Amino acid sequence: MSDQQSNNTPEPMKYGLLGEDDMPFEEKVAKYTGEVDWSYLEPHYKNEALLWVDPSLELKDVAKALGDDDTETVANWLGNGDLVKIGSLHAMQWEGTDEKFTALVVTPFVLMQQKR
């Protein structure tokens, strides 16, 4: 058991944008953001790694909070429904549609919003 676990101190979330390089945050966001359809997102849903981001939030802000291990902000978004793990009802709604989404990879998750 690690010292952190024995002291009941949570370990950092350890999320981050893909790529362990020195690329600035804004460039990574641009590189790992794109327009996709459900067929791209579905495997991430099946791996329980797909998170829906409310349109009132910017994907890059959510990515930054995850990457910075901002647990308070992320917990707040999860608690008030601004950040939601995609469930089967959501998935069924989008299967077989031509709907487009904006997605941003923040390992181990993929953030998604319906295209505005």
N, C-alpha and C positions, 0 to 999 in steps of 0.2 A: 504494500500500500504506500502511495506517495505521501510526502509531507502535506501537500495540498489537500488530499483526500482525508487524511487523518485529522486535519484542522477544520474540516468542513468548509473549506474555501473552494468555491467553484473554479474549475479550470477555465481558461480563456476559451472563447468560442472557436477560434482558429479558422475563421472564414476569410476568404479573400478573392479578389479578382484573379482569374487565371493568369498564369505566367509569373514566374519568379525572377523577373528582370527589373531593371531600374527605370522602366517606362513610367512617366508621371501618371497619376491617377486619371486625369481627364483623358489622356491618350488610351489608357486601358479601357475606360468606359466606352469610348468610341469604337475601339477594336472589338470588344466583346458584346456589343449591343447590335441587334439587328431585327429586321422584320421577318417573322416566321409564321407558318400556319400550324394547325393542331398536330399534323403528322410529325413535326419536329419536336413539339412539346410532349407528346404522348409518352415516349420512353422515359422522360424525366418524371412524369406523373406516376408511371408504373414503378419507378424506383423511389417514390415518395420524396422526391427532391424538387418538386415544383411549387413555387410560392406565388400567389396572386397578390399584386400590389394595387391598392386602391388608386384610382385616377387622381385623387387629390395629392398624392405623393409623387415625387420624381424618382424614377428607378435609380438614378445615380446617387441620390441621397440615402436610399435604402441600402444600396451596395456599400456606400461609405460607412454607414452605421454597422453593418455586418463586418466589414473589413477592419473597423476600429474596435471591434468587440464592445460596442455600446449596448450592453445588455439591457439597460433601463429603457432606452428608446425602443429597441426591438420588442421588448416585453410589452411596452405600452401599445405599439402598433398591433401586436398579436392579440392583446387583451381587448382592444376596441374594434377589431375586425378590419383594420387597414392593411394588414398583412395576414394572409390566410393560406394554409396548406391546402392544396387542391384536393377535393374529395370526389367520389364517384358521381355525384349529381352534377358537379361542374363538368367533369369529363364527358358525361353523356350529352350534355348540352352542346358541346363543341365538336363532338365526333361527326364526321361527314359534312361539316360546314366549310365554307370558303372563307371563314372569318380569319382576319390577320391579327397578329399580336406583335408587340415589341417585347423582346426577351433580352435579358442580360445575365451572363454566366457569372455567378459568385460561388466558387466551389465551397461546399459540395452542392449548392443549390443553383437553380435557374429561376430568376425573377421574371414575372410576366405581367403584362397589362394588355387589355384589349386596345387595338390600334385606335388612336384618336383621330 
